[in-house]
Amino acid sequence: MAKVEAYSTLKRLRNRYRLVIMNDDTYEEVVTFKLSRLSVYVVLSSVFVILVGLTVALIVFTPLKHYVPGYGSQSARRDLQVLKFRTDSLELSMKQKDQYLDNLKKVLNGNVSTQYDTTVLNVPKPEIMND
């Protein structure tokens, strides 16, 4: 029973069909193709494989590969990480220096708004131990 179904499927794949493209105004045949389902499947599969192959080749053999996440050498990744740390520390250092210069300008201009601590600390007296 299974052999009959396989034979009918293969026969259906090999049935020939005709694709005719006609001029709508004159009803003249412009192009005629003789096709089967198998030939259409083979052509579409081949086109798909060729497009995938071209895409992979484009990515592998051109500088586009550097845009793929995770691609690149370990040393380049390490260098980028070191540069990121240096950039962050330089940015923090610049912010601190800018704040220092702003505070220094305020002091030199007399715009100091300091608040003195007026609370008295209650320091306990040391206890004298009697022998």
N, CA, C and O atoms as CSV, one atom per row, in Angstrom:
chain,resi,resn,atom,element,x,y,z
A,1,MET,N,N,0.829,-1.203,0.000
A,1,MET,CA,C,0.000,0.000,0.000
A,1,MET,C,C,0.866,1.255,0.000
A,1,MET,O,O,0.569,2.201,-0.730
A,2,ALA,N,N,1.950,1.287,0.818
A,2,ALA,CA,C,2.825,2.444,0.891
A,2,ALA,C,C,3.570,2.633,-0.417
A,2,ALA,O,O,3.883,3.761,-0.799
A,3,LYS,N,N,3.861,1.524,-1.113
A,3,LYS,CA,C,4.580,1.609,-2.380
A,3,LYS,C,C,3.731,2.285,-3.442
A,3,LYS,O,O,4.259,2.995,-4.298
A,4,VAL,N,N,2.419,2.072,-3.396
A,4,VAL,CA,C,1.510,2.696,-4.363
A,4,VAL,C,C,1.484,4.204,-4.153
A,4,VAL,O,O,1.498,4.967,-5.119
A,5,GLU,N,N,1.446,4.643,-2.880
A,5,GLU,CA,C,1.432,6.077,-2.604
A,5,GLU,C,C,2.732,6.741,-3.034
A,5,GLU,O,O,2.710,7.843,-3.583
A,6,ALA,N,N,3.855,6.092,-2.795
A,6,ALA,CA,C,5.142,6.647,-3.200
A,6,ALA,C,C,5.216,6.765,-4.714
A,6,ALA,O,O,5.755,7.740,-5.239
A,7,TYR,N,N,4.678,5.778,-5.415
A,7,TYR,CA,C,4.697,5.807,-6.875
A,7,TYR,C,C,3.808,6.932,-7.401
A,7,TYR,O,O,4.174,7.617,-8.355
A,8,SER,N,N,2.643,7.124,-6.783
A,8,SER,CA,C,1.756,8.187,-7.252
A,8,SER,C,C,2.338,9.571,-6.947
A,8,SER,O,O,2.149,10.503,-7.729
A,9,THR,N,N,3.045,9.717,-5.816
A,9,THR,CA,C,3.684,10.996,-5.488
A,9,THR,C,C,4.794,11.300,-6.483
A,9,THR,O,O,4.910,12.430,-6.958
A,10,LEU,N,N,5.614,10.295,-6.804
A,10,LEU,CA,C,6.681,10.492,-7.764
A,10,LEU,C,C,6.113,10.792,-9.153
A,10,LEU,O,O,6.659,11.607,-9.896
A,11,LYS,N,N,5.014,10.124,-9.489
A,11,LYS,CA,C,4.379,10.370,-10.795
A,11,LYS,C,C,3.825,11.790,-10.859
A,11,LYS,O,O,3.921,12.462,-11.886
A,12,ARG,N,N,3.242,12.237,-9.743
A,12,ARG,CA,C,2.712,13.603,-9.711
A,12,ARG,C,C,3.826,14.634,-9.851
A,12,ARG,O,O,3.645,15.668,-10.493
A,13,LEU,N,N,4.986,14.347,-9.244
A,13,LEU,CA,C,6.111,15.268,-9.354
A,13,LEU,C,C,6.644,15.348,-10.778
A,13,LEU,O,O,7.166,16.383,-11.194
A,14,ARG,N,N,6.514,14.271,-11.513
A,14,ARG,CA,C,7.054,14.243,-12.873
A,14,ARG,C,C,6.035,14.613,-13.943
A,14,ARG,O,O,6.396,14.699,-15.117
A,15,ASN,N,N,4.790,14.831,-13.583
A,15,ASN,CA,C,3.796,15.261,-14.583
A,15,ASN,C,C,4.235,16.567,-15.212
A,15,ASN,O,O,4.742,17.457,-14.529
A,16,ARG,N,N,4.039,16.678,-16.505
A,16,ARG,CA,C,4.468,17.868,-17.241
A,16,ARG,C,C,3.309,18.865,-17.316
A,16,ARG,O,O,2.154,18.490,-17.518
A,17,TYR,N,N,3.644,20.112,-17.150
A,17,TYR,CA,C,2.675,21.193,-17.254
A,17,TYR,C,C,3.234,22.217,-18.223
A,17,TYR,O,O,4.442,22.279,-18.453
A,18,ARG,N,N,2.356,23.007,-18.779
A,18,ARG,CA,C,2.777,24.042,-19.717
A,18,ARG,C,C,2.369,25.392,-19.150
A,18,ARG,O,O,1.216,25.607,-18.776
A,19,LEU,N,N,3.331,26.287,-19.094
A,19,LEU,CA,C,3.109,27.656,-18.644
A,19,LEU,C,C,3.220,28.538,-19.877
A,19,LEU,O,O,4.276,28.616,-20.504
A,20,VAL,N,N,2.121,29.199,-20.220
A,20,VAL,CA,C,2.079,30.038,-21.414
A,20,VAL,C,C,1.842,31.479,-20.989
A,20,VAL,O,O,0.916,31.770,-20.232
A,21,ILE,N,N,2.690,32.382,-21.485
A,21,ILE,CA,C,2.516,33.811,-21.248
A,21,ILE,C,C,2.052,34.417,-22.559
A,21,ILE,O,O,2.708,34.300,-23.594
A,22,MET,N,N,0.880,35.082,-22.481
A,22,MET,CA,C,0.252,35.598,-23.702
A,22,MET,C,C,0.112,37.112,-23.631
A,22,MET,O,O,0.019,37.694,-22.551
A,23,ASN,N,N,0.100,37.730,-24.795
A,23,ASN,CA,C,-0.177,39.148,-24.914
A,23,ASN,C,C,-1.677,39.327,-24.734
A,23,ASN,O,O,-2.466,38.681,-25.424
A,24,ASP,N,N,-2.075,40.194,-23.819
A,24,ASP,CA,C,-3.487,40.333,-23.486
A,24,ASP,C,C,-4.292,40.952,-24.626
A,24,ASP,O,O,-5.475,40.651,-24.777
A,25,ASP,N,N,-3.674,41.802,-25.418
A,25,ASP,CA,C,-4.409,42.473,-26.496
A,25,ASP,C,C,-4.594,41.572,-27.723
A,25,ASP,O,O,-5.675,41.536,-28.310
A,26,THR,N,N,-3.553,40.857,-28.100
A,26,THR,CA,C,-3.617,40.080,-29.350
A,26,THR,C,C,-3.782,38.592,-29.101
A,26,THR,O,O,-3.956,37.839,-30.059
A,27,TYR,N,N,-3.737,38.146,-27.882
A,27,TYR,CA,C,-3.805,36.730,-27.517
A,27,TYR,C,C,-2.709,35.923,-28.209
A,27,TYR,O,O,-2.888,34.742,-28.508
A,28,GLU,N,N,-1.590,36.565,-28.455
A,28,GLU,CA,C,-0.453,35.890,-29.076
A,28,GLU,C,C,0.439,35.333,-27.970
A,28,GLU,O,O,0.689,36.003,-26.968
A,29,GLU,N,N,0.920,34.089,-28.162
A,29,GLU,CA,C,1.806,33.485,-27.184
A,29,GLU,C,C,3.163,34.177,-27.233
A,29,GLU,O,O,3.807,34.234,-28.281
A,30,VAL,N,N,3.582,34.695,-26.101
A,30,VAL,CA,C,4.873,35.366,-26.043
A,30,VAL,C,C,5.961,34.364,-25.650
A,30,VAL,O,O,6.994,34.276,-26.314
A,31,VAL,N,N,5.730,33.612,-24.574
A,31,VAL,CA,C,6.698,32.622,-24.095
A,31,VAL,C,C,5.937,31.388,-23.625
A,31,VAL,O,O,4.841,31.488,-23.074
A,32,THR,N,N,6.536,30.229,-23.853
A,32,THR,CA,C,5.953,28.976,-23.403
A,32,THR,C,C,7.016,28.194,-22.643
A,32,THR,O,O,8.149,28.051,-23.104
A,33,PHE,N,N,6.639,27.696,-21.484
A,33,PHE,CA,C,7.544,26.867,-20.677
A,33,PHE,C,C,6.893,25.526,-20.431
A,33,PHE,O,O,5.691,25.451,-20.178
A,34,LYS,N,N,7.685,24.459,-20.505
A,34,LYS,CA,C,7.219,23.135,-20.114
A,34,LYS,C,C,7.861,22.823,-18.777
A,34,LYS,O,O,9.084,22.727,-18.674
A,35,LEU,N,N,7.036,22.667,-17.757
A,35,LEU,CA,C,7.511,22.504,-16.394
A,35,LEU,C,C,6.925,21.259,-15.755
A,35,LEU,O,O,5.889,20.744,-16.177
A,36,SER,N,N,7.609,20.794,-14.734
A,36,SER,CA,C,7.055,19.779,-13.848
A,36,SER,C,C,7.238,20.281,-12.427
A,36,SER,O,O,8.017,21.203,-12.186
A,37,ARG,N,N,6.530,19.683,-11.494
A,37,ARG,CA,C,6.665,20.113,-10.106
A,37,ARG,C,C,8.085,19.867,-9.611
A,37,ARG,O,O,8.623,20.654,-8.833
A,38,LEU,N,N,8.684,18.778,-10.065
A,38,LEU,CA,C,10.036,18.456,-9.656
A,38,LEU,C,C,11.041,19.494,-10.159
A,38,LEU,O,O,11.943,19.893,-9.422
A,39,SER,N,N,10.891,19.926,-11.402
A,39,SER,CA,C,11.830,20.920,-11.944
A,39,SER,C,C,11.669,22.267,-11.241
A,39,SER,O,O,12.660,22.957,-11.001
A,40,VAL,N,N,10.441,22.648,-10.910
A,40,VAL,CA,C,10.212,23.904,-10.182
A,40,VAL,C,C,10.835,23.811,-8.790
A,40,VAL,O,O,11.450,24.767,-8.317
A,41,TYR,N,N,10.676,22.658,-8.135
A,41,TYR,CA,C,11.266,22.464,-6.810
A,41,TYR,C,C,12.788,22.536,-6.886
A,41,TYR,O,O,13.416,23.173,-6.040
A,42,VAL,N,N,13.380,21.905,-7.869
A,42,VAL,CA,C,14.838,21.906,-8.012
A,42,VAL,C,C,15.348,23.312,-8.292
A,42,VAL,O,O,16.360,23.716,-7.719
A,43,VAL,N,N,14.681,24.067,-9.153
A,43,VAL,CA,C,15.111,25.427,-9.481
A,43,VAL,C,C,14.999,26.336,-8.257
A,43,VAL,O,O,15.929,27.087,-7.964
A,44,LEU,N,N,13.880,26.280,-7.542
A,44,LEU,CA,C,13.713,27.124,-6.359
A,44,LEU,C,C,14.705,26.754,-5.262
A,44,LEU,O,O,15.237,27.639,-4.591
A,45,SER,N,N,14.959,25.472,-5.069
A,45,SER,CA,C,15.944,25.038,-4.076
A,45,SER,C,C,17.340,25.510,-4.459
A,45,SER,O,O,18.104,25.946,-3.598
A,46,SER,N,N,17.678,25.426,-5.738
A,46,SER,CA,C,18.993,25.879,-6.199
A,46,SER,C,C,19.162,27.384,-5.995
A,46,SER,O,O,20.220,27.841,-5.565
A,47,VAL,N,N,18.127,28.141,-6.302
A,47,VAL,CA,C,18.187,29.596,-6.104
A,47,VAL,C,C,18.367,29.917,-4.623
A,47,VAL,O,O,19.137,30.811,-4.271
A,48,PHE,N,N,17.667,29.202,-3.763
A,48,PHE,CA,C,17.796,29.421,-2.326
A,48,PHE,C,C,19.211,29.119,-1.847
A,48,PHE,O,O,19.789,29.907,-1.099
A,49,VAL,N,N,19.774,27.989,-2.268
A,49,VAL,CA,C,21.132,27.614,-1.857
A,49,VAL,C,C,22.145,28.626,-2.375
A,49,VAL,O,O,23.073,28.985,-1.651
A,50,ILE,N,N,21.992,29.089,-3.599
A,50,ILE,CA,C,22.918,30.074,-4.171
A,50,ILE,C,C,22.835,31.390,-3.403
A,50,ILE,O,O,23.871,31.984,-3.105
A,51,LEU,N,N,21.618,31.866,-3.071
A,51,LEU,CA,C,21.477,33.105,-2.314
A,51,LEU,C,C,22.077,32.995,-0.920
A,51,LEU,O,O,22.722,33.932,-0.449
A,52,VAL,N,N,21.876,31.872,-0.259
A,52,VAL,CA,C,22.464,31.676,1.068
A,52,VAL,C,C,23.982,31.637,0.954
A,52,VAL,O,O,24.681,32.224,1.780
A,53,GLY,N,N,24.495,30.951,-0.063
A,53,GLY,CA,C,25.937,30.885,-0.260
A,53,GLY,C,C,26.538,32.255,-0.532
A,53,GLY,O,O,27.595,32.583,0.006
A,54,LEU,N,N,25.882,33.056,-1.355
A,54,LEU,CA,C,26.374,34.407,-1.639
A,54,LEU,C,C,26.336,35.291,-0.401
A,54,LEU,O,O,27.248,36.087,-0.179
A,55,THR,N,N,25.296,35.157,0.398
A,55,THR,CA,C,25.192,35.948,1.628
A,55,THR,C,C,26.306,35.581,2.607
A,55,THR,O,O,26.939,36.458,3.194
A,56,VAL,N,N,26.538,34.295,2.777
A,56,VAL,CA,C,27.598,33.842,3.683
A,56,VAL,C,C,28.957,34.306,3.166
A,56,VAL,O,O,29.793,34.766,3.943
A,57,ALA,N,N,29.180,34.187,1.855
A,57,ALA,CA,C,30.454,34.626,1.278
A,57,ALA,C,C,30.635,36.130,1.449
A,57,ALA,O,O,31.741,36.595,1.725
A,58,LEU,N,N,29.568,36.884,1.288
A,58,LEU,CA,C,29.637,38.334,1.460
A,58,LEU,C,C,30.034,38.696,2.888
A,58,LEU,O,O,30.831,39.610,3.100
A,59,ILE,N,N,29.489,37.992,3.850
A,59,ILE,CA,C,29.799,38.288,5.248
A,59,ILE,C,C,31.211,37.819,5.604
A,59,ILE,O,O,31.934,38.527,6.304
A,60,VAL,N,N,31.611,36.641,5.133
A,60,VAL,CA,C,32.891,36.071,5.537
A,60,VAL,C,C,34.071,36.783,4.873
A,60,VAL,O,O,35.093,37.005,5.523
A,61,PHE,N,N,33.953,37.141,3.610
A,61,PHE,CA,C,35.093,37.668,2.868
A,61,PHE,C,C,35.139,39.190,2.762
A,61,PHE,O,O,35.981,39.721,2.037
A,62,THR,N,N,34.270,39.897,3.453
A,62,THR,CA,C,34.276,41.356,3.433
A,62,THR,C,C,34.339,41.876,4.868
A,62,THR,O,O,34.186,41.096,5.809
A,63,PRO,N,N,34.558,43.158,5.050
A,63,PRO,CA,C,34.596,43.708,6.413
A,63,PRO,C,C,33.248,43.680,7.140
A,63,PRO,O,O,33.171,44.089,8.298
A,64,LEU,N,N,32.207,43.213,6.494
A,64,LEU,CA,C,30.905,43.112,7.178
A,64,LEU,C,C,30.960,42.140,8.348
A,64,LEU,O,O,30.129,42.214,9.253
A,65,LYS,N,N,31.921,41.238,8.340
A,65,LYS,CA,C,32.005,40.253,9.414
A,65,LYS,C,C,32.253,40.895,10.772
A,65,LYS,O,O,31.941,40.298,11.802
A,66,HIS,N,N,32.805,42.088,10.789
A,66,HIS,CA,C,33.067,42.744,12.066
A,66,HIS,C,C,31.781,43.263,12.716
A,66,HIS,O,O,31.789,43.609,13.897
A,67,TYR,N,N,30.692,43.322,11.973
A,67,TYR,CA,C,29.415,43.756,12.546
A,67,TYR,C,C,28.630,42.600,13.145
A,67,TYR,O,O,27.604,42.816,13.790
A,68,VAL,N,N,29.097,41.382,12.940
A,68,VAL,CA,C,28.420,40.220,13.494
A,68,VAL,C,C,28.795,40.128,14.974
A,68,VAL,O,O,29.981,40.140,15.307
A,69,PRO,N,N,27.808,40.038,15.863
A,69,PRO,CA,C,28.114,39.972,17.298
A,69,PRO,C,C,28.934,38.726,17.631
A,69,PRO,O,O,28.644,37.632,17.147
A,70,GLY,N,N,29.959,38.908,18.460
A,70,GLY,CA,C,30.778,37.787,18.885
A,70,GLY,C,C,31.938,37.488,17.961
A,70,GLY,O,O,32.760,36.625,18.269
A,71,TYR,N,N,32.025,38.181,16.831
A,71,TYR,CA,C,33.130,37.927,15.920
A,71,TYR,C,C,34.294,38.833,16.283
A,71,TYR,O,O,34.084,39.964,16.721
A,72,GLY,N,N,35.468,38.371,16.114
A,72,GLY,CA,C,36.645,39.184,16.379
A,72,GLY,C,C,37.626,38.421,17.238
A,72,GLY,O,O,37.283,37.408,17.847
A,73,SER,N,N,38.830,38.908,17.281
A,73,SER,CA,C,39.861,38.227,18.051
A,73,SER,C,C,39.740,38.593,19.524
A,73,SER,O,O,39.156,39.611,19.893
A,74,GLN,N,N,40.304,37.737,20.336
A,74,GLN,CA,C,40.252,37.949,21.778
A,74,GLN,C,C,41.069,39.175,22.168
A,74,GLN,O,O,40.683,39.912,23.075
A,75,SER,N,N,42.199,39.400,21.490
A,75,SER,CA,C,43.042,40.548,21.837
A,75,SER,C,C,42.337,41.864,21.501
A,75,SER,O,O,42.458,42.839,22.243
A,76,ALA,N,N,41.605,41.896,20.393
A,76,ALA,CA,C,40.869,43.117,20.042
A,76,ALA,C,C,39.784,43.398,21.076
A,76,ALA,O,O,39.560,44.549,21.450
A,77,ARG,N,N,39.118,42.357,21.532
A,77,ARG,CA,C,38.072,42.528,22.547
A,77,ARG,C,C,38.685,43.043,23.851
A,77,ARG,O,O,38.111,43.907,24.512
A,78,ARG,N,N,39.859,42.505,24.218
A,78,ARG,CA,C,40.538,42.932,25.430
A,78,ARG,C,C,40.987,44.388,25.302
A,78,ARG,O,O,40.853,45.170,26.244
A,79,ASP,N,N,41.521,44.747,24.131
A,79,ASP,CA,C,41.948,46.136,23.912
A,79,ASP,C,C,40.770,47.099,24.017
A,79,ASP,O,O,40.898,48.181,24.591
A,80,LEU,N,N,39.636,46.712,23.468
A,80,LEU,CA,C,38.451,47.579,23.566
A,80,LEU,C,C,37.999,47.736,25.011
A,80,LEU,O,O,37.556,48.810,25.420
A,81,GLN,N,N,38.114,46.661,25.777
A,81,GLN,CA,C,37.718,46.741,27.181
A,81,GLN,C,C,38.651,47.674,27.956
A,81,GLN,O,O,38.189,48.462,28.781
A,82,VAL,N,N,39.953,47.592,27.699
A,82,VAL,CA,C,40.916,48.473,28.364
A,82,VAL,C,C,40.648,49.924,27.986
A,82,VAL,O,O,40.691,50.809,28.840
A,83,LEU,N,N,40.370,50.170,26.698
A,83,LEU,CA,C,40.062,51.532,26.259
A,83,LEU,C,C,38.799,52.062,26.925
A,83,LEU,O,O,38.723,53.241,27.269
A,84,LYS,N,N,37.809,51.194,27.106
A,84,LYS,CA,C,36.576,51.619,27.772
A,84,LYS,C,C,36.855,52.009,29.221
A,84,LYS,O,O,36.340,53.019,29.701
A,85,PHE,N,N,37.666,51.215,29.920
A,85,PHE,CA,C,38.007,51.549,31.305
A,85,PHE,C,C,38.772,52.864,31.377
A,85,PHE,O,O,38.509,53.688,32.254
A,86,ARG,N,N,39.712,53.065,30.468
A,86,ARG,CA,C,40.476,54.316,30.468
A,86,ARG,C,C,39.576,55.510,30.193
A,86,ARG,O,O,39.708,56.556,30.829
A,87,THR,N,N,38.672,55.353,29.254
A,87,THR,CA,C,37.751,56.439,28.928
A,87,THR,C,C,36.879,56.786,30.121
A,87,THR,O,O,36.664,57.961,30.417
A,88,ASP,N,N,36.376,55.771,30.804
A,88,ASP,CA,C,35.545,56.025,31.984
A,88,ASP,C,C,36.334,56.740,33.075
A,88,ASP,O,O,35.828,57.672,33.700
A,89,SER,N,N,37.583,56.303,33.306
A,89,SER,CA,C,38.370,56.941,34.361
A,89,SER,C,C,38.752,58.371,33.973
A,89,SER,O,O,38.780,59.253,34.832
A,90,LEU,N,N,39.044,58.611,32.702
A,90,LEU,CA,C,39.339,59.980,32.265
A,90,LEU,C,C,38.116,60.883,32.399
A,90,LEU,O,O,38.234,62.047,32.783
A,91,GLU,N,N,36.962,60.349,32.084
A,91,GLU,CA,C,35.735,61.137,32.215
A,91,GLU,C,C,35.485,61.500,33.671
A,91,GLU,O,O,35.128,62.638,33.976
A,92,LEU,N,N,35.669,60.552,34.563
A,92,LEU,CA,C,35.491,60.824,35.988
A,92,LEU,C,C,36.518,61.839,36.477
A,92,LEU,O,O,36.187,62.741,37.246
A,93,SER,N,N,37.756,61.693,36.034
A,93,SER,CA,C,38.806,62.631,36.425
A,93,SER,C,C,38.496,64.040,35.939
A,93,SER,O,O,38.706,65.004,36.675
A,94,MET,N,N,38.006,64.175,34.722
A,94,MET,CA,C,37.649,65.501,34.193
A,94,MET,C,C,36.514,66.123,34.999
A,94,MET,O,O,36.536,67.322,35.276
A,95,LYS,N,N,35.535,65.327,35.372
A,95,LYS,CA,C,34.432,65.857,36.180
A,95,LYS,C,C,34.932,66.353,37.525
A,95,LYS,O,O,34.519,67.411,38.000
A,96,GLN,N,N,35.827,65.581,38.138
A,96,GLN,CA,C,36.367,65.986,39.435
A,96,GLN,C,C,37.194,67.258,39.312
A,96,GLN,O,O,37.104,68.135,40.172
A,97,LYS,N,N,37.997,67.374,38.257
A,97,LYS,CA,C,38.812,68.582,38.072
A,97,LYS,C,C,37.939,69.794,37.785
A,97,LYS,O,O,38.218,70.892,38.268
A,98,ASP,N,N,36.868,69.597,36.989
A,98,ASP,CA,C,35.943,70.705,36.735
A,98,ASP,C,C,35.280,71.172,38.025
A,98,ASP,O,O,35.128,72.372,38.250
A,99,GLN,N,N,34.892,70.237,38.857
A,99,GLN,CA,C,34.272,70.602,40.133
A,99,GLN,C,C,35.278,71.325,41.028
A,99,GLN,O,O,34.927,72.298,41.695
A,100,TYR,N,N,36.517,70.860,41.045
A,100,TYR,CA,C,37.563,71.515,41.832
A,100,TYR,C,C,37.779,72.946,41.345
A,100,TYR,O,O,37.867,73.871,42.153
A,101,LEU,N,N,37.866,73.133,40.014
A,101,LEU,CA,C,38.080,74.479,39.479
A,101,LEU,C,C,36.891,75.393,39.770
A,101,LEU,O,O,37.080,76.570,40.077
A,102,ASP,N,N,35.684,74.872,39.679
A,102,ASP,CA,C,34.505,75.678,40.009
A,102,ASP,C,C,34.535,76.105,41.475
A,102,ASP,O,O,34.236,77.257,41.790
A,103,ASN,N,N,34.888,75.197,42.361
A,103,ASN,CA,C,34.960,75.531,43.780
A,103,ASN,C,C,36.079,76.544,44.052
A,103,ASN,O,O,35.923,77.444,44.876
A,104,LEU,N,N,37.205,76.387,43.352
A,104,LEU,CA,C,38.314,77.321,43.520
A,104,LEU,C,C,37.918,78.723,43.047
A,104,LEU,O,O,38.264,79.711,43.695
A,105,LYS,N,N,37.208,78.820,41.939
A,105,LYS,CA,C,36.729,80.123,41.437
A,105,LYS,C,C,35.778,80.764,42.435
A,105,LYS,O,O,35.833,81.974,42.656
A,106,LYS,N,N,34.915,79.969,43.035
A,106,LYS,CA,C,33.981,80.504,44.027
A,106,LYS,C,C,34.735,81.060,45.226
A,106,LYS,O,O,34.388,82.125,45.737
A,107,VAL,N,N,35.755,80.355,45.674
A,107,VAL,CA,C,36.531,80.812,46.833
A,107,VAL,C,C,37.260,82.099,46.492
A,107,VAL,O,O,37.275,83.033,47.293
A,108,LEU,N,N,37.871,82.159,45.299
A,108,LEU,CA,C,38.617,83.360,44.918
A,108,LEU,C,C,37.707,84.561,44.695
A,108,LEU,O,O,38.128,85.694,44.925
A,109,ASN,N,N,36.491,84.345,44.261
A,109,ASN,CA,C,35.540,85.437,44.064
A,109,ASN,C,C,34.828,85.825,45.364
A,109,ASN,O,O,34.151,86.852,45.411
A,110,GLY,N,N,34.967,85.050,46.375
A,110,GLY,CA,C,34.332,85.365,47.654
A,110,GLY,C,C,32.915,84.837,47.751
A,110,GLY,O,O,32.167,85.241,48.642
A,111,ASN,N,N,32.546,83.981,46.890
A,111,ASN,CA,C,31.196,83.405,46.935
A,111,ASN,C,C,31.195,82.097,47.719
A,111,ASN,O,O,30.726,81.070,47.229
A,112,VAL,N,N,31.711,82.142,48.911
A,112,VAL,CA,C,31.811,80.935,49.715
A,112,VAL,C,C,30.600,80.872,50.617
A,112,VAL,O,O,30.316,81.811,51.360
A,113,SER,N,N,29.933,79.830,50.554
A,113,SER,CA,C,28.780,79.651,51.443
A,113,SER,C,C,29.081,78.444,52.325
A,113,SER,O,O,28.667,77.320,52.041
A,114,THR,N,N,29.802,78.708,53.386
A,114,THR,CA,C,30.161,77.623,54.297
A,114,THR,C,C,29.281,77.695,55.521
A,114,THR,O,O,28.877,78.781,55.939
A,115,GLN,N,N,28.995,76.603,56.070
A,115,GLN,CA,C,28.216,76.526,57.292
A,115,GLN,C,C,29.101,75.890,58.347
A,115,GLN,O,O,29.639,74.797,58.169
A,116,TYR,N,N,29.232,76.594,59.428
A,116,TYR,CA,C,30.064,76.088,60.504
A,116,TYR,C,C,29.231,75.227,61.421
A,116,TYR,O,O,28.043,75.468,61.640
A,117,ASP,N,N,29.877,74.239,61.938
A,117,ASP,CA,C,29.204,73.349,62.871
A,117,ASP,C,C,29.246,73.993,64.251
A,117,ASP,O,O,30.310,74.120,64.857
A,118,THR,N,N,28.104,74.387,64.728
A,118,THR,CA,C,28.051,75.096,66.007
A,118,THR,C,C,27.633,74.182,67.146
A,118,THR,O,O,27.470,74.649,68.273
A,119,THR,N,N,27.467,72.970,66.899
A,119,THR,CA,C,27.082,72.076,67.988
A,119,THR,C,C,28.306,71.745,68.829
A,119,THR,O,O,29.409,71.563,68.313
A,120,VAL,N,N,28.093,71.675,70.079
A,120,VAL,CA,C,29.177,71.383,71.012
A,120,VAL,C,C,29.201,69.884,71.222
A,120,VAL,O,O,28.176,69.240,71.448
A,121,LEU,N,N,30.386,69.362,71.141
A,121,LEU,CA,C,30.515,67.932,71.380
A,121,LEU,C,C,30.633,67.684,72.872
A,121,LEU,O,O,31.423,68.335,73.556
A,122,ASN,N,N,29.891,66.793,73.349
A,122,ASN,CA,C,29.978,66.405,74.751
A,122,ASN,C,C,30.956,65.256,74.856
A,122,ASN,O,O,30.614,64.093,74.643
A,123,VAL,N,N,32.175,65.614,75.190
A,123,VAL,CA,C,33.199,64.581,75.340
A,123,VAL,C,C,33.224,64.191,76.803
A,123,VAL,O,O,33.425,65.044,77.667
A,124,PRO,N,N,33.026,62.945,77.087
A,124,PRO,CA,C,33.046,62.543,78.504
A,124,PRO,C,C,34.457,62.615,79.074
A,124,PRO,O,O,35.447,62.325,78.402
A,125,LYS,N,N,34.505,63.010,80.334
A,125,LYS,CA,C,35.799,63.088,81.002
A,125,LYS,C,C,36.250,61.683,81.329
A,125,LYS,O,O,35.451,60.802,81.646
A,126,PRO,N,N,37.544,61.502,81.243
A,126,PRO,CA,C,38.021,60.158,81.579
A,126,PRO,C,C,37.831,59.885,83.066
A,126,PRO,O,O,38.024,60.763,83.908
A,127,GLU,N,N,37.463,58.692,83.356
A,127,GLU,CA,C,37.249,58.290,84.750
A,127,GLU,C,C,38.593,57.963,85.381
A,127,GLU,O,O,39.469,57.330,84.791
A,128,ILE,N,N,38.697,58.418,86.579
A,128,ILE,CA,C,39.919,58.133,87.318
A,128,ILE,C,C,39.673,56.892,88.145
A,128,ILE,O,O,38.697,56.806,88.891
A,129,MET,N,N,40.525,55.982,88.011
A,129,MET,CA,C,40.372,54.731,88.748
A,129,MET,C,C,41.172,54.823,90.050
A,129,MET,O,O,42.369,55.109,90.059
A,130,ASN,N,N,40.502,54.584,91.077
A,130,ASN,CA,C,41.164,54.584,92.387
A,130,ASN,C,C,41.619,53.192,92.691
A,130,ASN,O,O,40.875,52.219,92.564
A,131,ASP,N,N,42.869,53.122,93.098
A,131,ASP,CA,C,43.396,51.807,93.481
A,131,ASP,C,C,42.965,51.449,94.849
A,131,ASP,O,O,43.311,50.376,95.345
